[in-house]
């Protein structure tokens, strides 16, 4: 079974980190894999390539660029894949063309976040129209949470051929991780690992930490991530007790050094940052959107709050900081839950089964 992974890029983000882990693990298991990035490389592209996986970037800045598009189609077909695995709108469109040329099956890996109403975060109108066209031709879909299945069916993806494989964390990736000294050894540091985009609601985190500090100055906030919202968030963070750290490659060390993780997004699927915090025995304060309730058990492994509610985040942080023994117990319970439900081995096994079934179905 030969697998070609096609995506827009491999820059920073949970989906990109997930793909880097999955592709490398498949390669290590002896599965022939190749990564094709259409528009740009990014740090996770380099991680995959340095591990010995064939990886190529064709510099496709616009879908109407004939030369780059021909290069993508040729590079993909030359690999002779049995399955083309795609992510993102451009990945789907180009991946579908490659799959048809190579007579391979097309498997969409869906990481699109869900809003509080249970809808997938909508792409731009033109992208949405193109997605609906491609949806009818995709052979199968692998979502990361069951909550994605109904809206995917609503977009026209094949009913009965949408499987779910939850994200997972490998023990070897978290074993021996040392706490980052940057957060200090005192107080109650809370880290938010997030791209600086509007739907991530880092502004809610800043407001909550600032309010919590008026009652407990031990609480300090840190944000690891980069994005278009940086300048606005820097202004909000001024004097709040929250430090914006920018894009980081030592996320695990930061989480290990924190007392808790906070993710106040108004749209998510199944965040890798939460699973990593659970694996590192850290309690989680997060919004009840997407598949987060599958990860965080309110009152047992952390606290779930409504999206867009800084006061609820503030209260949760104050509760954890006031009872650190309970916070540690929540982190330990999260670790048990991660091992039981979200292991890296189970994740890769699930994807292998999904790809094998898709290929077998295409040959039938």
C-alpha positions in Angstrom: 0.0 0.0 0.0 1.6 3.2 -1.2 0.3 6.5 0.4 0.7 10.0 -1.0 -0.1 12.8 1.4 -1.1 16.1 -0.2 -1.6 19.3 1.7 -1.2 23.1 1.3 1.8 23.3 3.6 3.4 22.0 6.8 3.6 25.1 8.8 2.9 25.3 12.6 -0.5 24.0 13.8 -2.1 20.9 15.3 -3.1 19.3 11.9 0.4 19.8 10.6 1.9 18.3 13.8 -0.5 15.4 13.5 0.5 14.7 9.9 4.2 14.9 10.7 3.8 12.3 13.4 1.5 10.0 11.3 3.7 10.1 8.2 6.9 9.4 10.0 5.3 6.5 12.0 3.9 5.0 8.8 7.4 5.3 7.2 8.9 3.6 10.3 6.4 0.7 10.0 7.6 0.1 6.4 4.7 1.7 4.6 5.8 3.5 1.4 4.8 7.2 1.9 5.5 10.5 0.3 4.6 14.1 1.3 3.6 16.6 -1.4 3.2 20.2 -0.1 1.6 22.4 -2.7 2.2 26.0 -1.6 5.0 26.0 1.1 7.2 23.9 3.3 7.2 24.9 7.0 9.0 23.3 10.0 7.0 20.1 10.0 7.9 19.6 6.3 11.5 19.7 7.3 10.9 17.2 10.2 9.3 14.7 7.8 12.1 15.1 5.2 14.9 14.8 7.8 13.4 11.5 8.9 14.1 10.1 5.4 10.5 10.4 4.0 10.4 11.5 0.4 9.0 15.1 0.5 8.5 17.6 -2.2 7.1 21.2 -2.4 5.9 22.4 -5.9 5.4 26.1 -5.0 1.7 26.2 -6.1 0.7 29.7 -5.0 -2.5 29.8 -7.1 -4.6 26.9 -8.3 -4.5 28.6 -11.7 -0.7 28.4 -12.0 -0.4 25.9 -14.9 3.3 25.1 -14.5 3.1 24.4 -10.8 -0.1 22.5 -11.2 1.4 20.3 -13.9 4.4 19.7 -11.6 2.1 18.7 -8.7 0.2 16.3 -10.9 3.3 14.8 -12.3 5.1 14.4 -9.0 2.0 12.8 -7.4 1.3 10.3 -10.2 5.0 9.4 -10.6 4.9 8.0 -7.0 2.2 5.5 -8.2 0.1 5.7 -5.0 -2.6 3.3 -4.0 -4.3 6.1 -2.0 -4.0 9.9 -2.1 -4.6 11.3 1.4 -5.5 15.0 1.4 -6.0 17.9 3.9 -7.2 21.4 3.1 -9.2 22.7 0.2 -6.3 23.0 -2.2 -5.1 19.6 -1.1 -8.5 18.1 -1.9 -8.7 19.7 -5.3 -5.2 18.8 -6.5 -5.3 15.4 -4.7 -8.5 14.5 -6.5 -6.8 15.2 -9.8 -3.8 13.1 -8.8 -5.9 10.2 -7.7 -7.9 10.1 -10.9 -4.7 10.2 -13.0 -3.0 7.5 -10.9 -6.2 5.5 -10.6 -5.8 5.6 -6.8 -8.5 6.1 -4.1 -8.9 9.6 -2.6 -9.1 9.8 1.2 -9.8 13.1 2.9 -8.3 13.6 6.4 -10.6 16.1 8.0 -9.2 18.4 10.7 -11.6 21.4 10.2 -12.8 22.8 13.5 -16.4 22.9 14.6 -18.3 26.0 15.9 -20.4 25.9 19.1 -23.4 25.2 16.9 -21.8 22.0 15.5 -21.0 23.4 12.1 -17.6 23.1 10.4 -15.8 26.4 10.2 -16.8 27.6 6.7 -14.1 28.4 4.1 -14.5 31.3 1.8 -17.6 31.0 -0.5 -15.5 30.0 -3.6 -13.7 27.4 -1.6 -16.9 26.1 -0.1 -18.4 25.7 -3.6 -15.3 23.8 -4.8 -15.4 21.6 -1.7 -19.0 20.6 -2.5 -17.9 19.5 -6.0 -15.0 17.5 -4.8 -17.0 16.0 -1.9 -19.1 13.9 -4.3 -15.9 12.3 -5.7 -13.9 11.5 -2.5 -13.8 7.8 -1.9 -13.7 8.0 1.9 -13.1 10.4 4.8 -11.2 10.1 8.1 -12.4 12.6 10.6 -10.8 13.1 14.0 -14.0 13.3 16.1 -17.6 11.9 15.7 -18.9 15.5 15.9 -17.6 16.2 12.4 -19.6 13.4 10.7 -23.0 15.0 10.4 -21.8 18.3 8.9 -19.5 16.4 6.5 -22.4 14.4 5.3 -24.3 17.7 4.9 -21.6 18.9 2.6 -22.0 15.9 0.4 -19.2 13.6 1.5 -20.1 9.9 1.1 -22.5 8.6 3.8 -21.3 5.4 5.3 -17.7 6.1 4.3 -16.8 8.6 6.9 -14.7 7.0 9.6 -13.3 8.5 12.8 -9.7 8.1 14.1 -9.0 10.2 17.1 -5.6 12.0 17.4 -3.1 10.4 19.7 0.2 11.0 21.5 3.1 8.6 21.7 4.7 7.8 25.1 8.2 8.3 23.7 7.4 11.9 22.6 6.5 13.0 26.2 8.7 10.7 28.2 11.6 12.6 29.7 10.4 16.0 28.6 11.9 18.6 31.0 10.1 21.8 32.1 11.0 25.0 30.3 12.8 27.3 32.8 11.3 30.2 30.9 8.0 29.9 32.9 9.8 30.0 36.2 9.6 27.6 39.2 7.2 29.7 41.3 3.6 30.7 41.1 0.9 29.2 38.9 1.9 29.6 35.2 -0.8 28.8 32.7 0.1 28.2 29.0 -2.2 28.6 26.0 -0.9 26.8 22.9 -2.7 28.4 19.9 -2.4 30.1 16.6 -3.2 33.8 16.9 -6.4 33.7 14.9 -9.8 35.1 15.9 -11.5 31.8 16.4 -8.9 30.8 18.9 -10.1 33.6 21.3 -6.7 34.3 22.8 -8.3 37.6 23.8 -10.5 35.7 26.2 -7.5 34.0 27.8 -5.8 37.4 28.3 -8.9 39.0 29.8 -9.4 36.0 32.1 -5.8 35.9 33.3 -5.8 39.7 34.0 -9.0 39.4 36.0 -7.8 36.3 37.9 -4.5 38.0 38.8 -6.5 40.7 40.7 -7.4 38.0 43.1 -4.4 35.8 42.9 -1.1 37.3 41.6 0.5 33.8 41.4 -1.4 33.2 38.2 0.6 34.1 35.1 -0.3 33.5 31.4 1.8 32.5 28.5 0.8 32.1 24.8 2.8 30.0 22.4 1.8 30.6 18.9 1.9 33.1 16.0 -0.7 34.6 13.6 -2.5 37.6 12.2 -3.9 38.7 15.5 -0.5 39.3 17.1 -0.5 43.1 17.1 -4.0 43.4 18.5 -3.3 40.7 21.2 0.0 42.4 22.2 -1.9 45.6 22.9 -4.5 43.7 25.0 -1.8 41.8 26.8 0.0 44.9 27.9 -0.1 45.0 31.8 -2.3 41.9 31.9 0.3 39.4 33.2 0.2 37.5 29.9 3.3 37.0 27.8 3.1 36.3 24.1 6.0 33.9 23.3 5.6 33.7 19.5 5.9 30.5 17.5 7.7 27.9 19.5 9.3 24.5 18.8 9.5 23.6 22.5 5.8 23.4 23.2 6.1 20.2 25.2 8.7 21.8 27.5 6.5 24.8 28.0 3.5 22.6 28.8 5.6 20.6 31.2 6.7 23.8 32.9 3.1 25.1 33.3 0.7 24.3 36.1 -2.2 24.1 33.6 -3.1 24.4 29.9 -5.9 26.7 28.8 -7.6 26.7 25.3 -10.5 29.1 25.1 -11.3 28.6 21.3 -14.7 29.1 19.9 -14.0 26.5 17.2 -12.0 23.2 17.5 -12.0 19.6 16.3 -9.8 17.4 18.6 -6.8 19.6 19.6 -3.4 18.1 19.8 -2.3 20.6 22.5 -4.9 19.2 24.9 -3.8 15.6 24.3 -0.2 16.7 24.9 -1.2 18.5 28.1 -3.0 15.3 29.3 0.0 13.2 28.4 2.2 15.6 30.4 -0.2 15.3 33.4 -1.5 18.9 33.3 -5.1 19.9 34.0 -6.9 21.6 31.1 -9.3 24.5 31.1 -11.0 24.5 27.7 -14.2 25.5 25.9 -16.9 22.8 25.2 -16.7 22.9 21.4 -16.0 20.2 18.8 -14.6 17.0 20.3 -13.1 18.7 23.4 -15.6 17.1 25.7 -14.3 13.7 24.5 -10.9 14.8 25.9 -11.6 16.8 29.0 -14.0 15.4 31.7 -15.3 18.4 33.6 -14.3 18.3 37.2 -12.1 15.2 36.7 -9.3 16.0 34.2 -10.0 19.8 34.0 -12.8 22.3 33.5 -15.0 22.8 30.5 -16.5 26.3 30.0 -18.8 27.9 27.5 -17.1 29.7 24.6 -16.6 33.4 24.8 -16.9 33.6 28.6 -13.8 35.1 30.2 -15.4 35.1 33.6 -15.9 31.3 33.5 -12.2 30.9 32.5 -11.2 33.2 35.3 -13.2 31.2 37.8 -11.7 27.9 36.6 -8.1 29.2 36.8 -8.7 30.6 40.3 -10.1 27.2 41.4 -7.1 25.3 40.1 -4.6 27.8 41.6 -6.3 27.7 45.0 -6.2 23.9 45.2 -3.0 22.7 43.6 -3.3 19.2 45.0 -6.6 18.9 43.1 -5.0 20.4 40.0 -2.3 17.8 40.1 -4.9 15.0 40.6 -6.8 16.3 37.5 -3.5 16.2 35.6 -2.9 12.6 36.7 -6.5 11.6 35.7 -6.0 13.2 32.3 -2.8 11.2 31.8 -4.8 7.9 32.4 -7.5 9.0 30.0 -5.0 9.9 27.3 -3.3 6.5 27.6 -6.6 4.6 27.5 -8.2 6.6 24.6 -5.7 8.7 22.8 -2.5 6.7 22.4 -0.3 7.2 19.3 -0.2 3.5 18.6 -4.0 3.3 18.5 -4.1 6.4 16.2 -1.7 4.9 13.6 -3.4 1.5 13.8 -6.7 3.2 13.0 -5.3 5.1 10.0 -3.7 1.9 8.6 -7.1 0.1 8.8 -8.9 3.1 7.2 -6.4 3.3 4.3 -6.5 -0.5 3.8 -10.3 -0.5 3.7 -10.4 2.4 1.3 -7.9 0.8 -1.1 -9.7 -2.6 -0.9 -13.0 -0.8 -1.6 -11.5 1.0 -4.6 -10.3 -2.3 -6.1 -13.6 -4.1 -5.6 
